[in-house]
Amino acid sequence: MTRVLMAFLADESGATAIEYGLIAAGIALAIITAVDGLGTRLNSKFASINSSLK
């Protein structure tokens, strides 16, 4: 029983999947932030163009 518990504690195969998940979440957060900022600037630019055309 002790040998099985020690083998379970030494197993790190799931840690890699968790690390990859955290990296993917970080990249997704960076993309969302960049797109949100770009969308705000584009919205104001198109509003400016729209008012110039009227």
C-alpha angles and dihedrals in degrees: 000000000000091000091054092049092049091049090051093050092047094050110103100170094112093051092073093055091050091050092051090049091052091048091050091049091051092050091048091051091051091050093048091050093049094047092047092053092045091049092053092051092046091049092054091045092052091046089053091049091047093052091047092054094052 
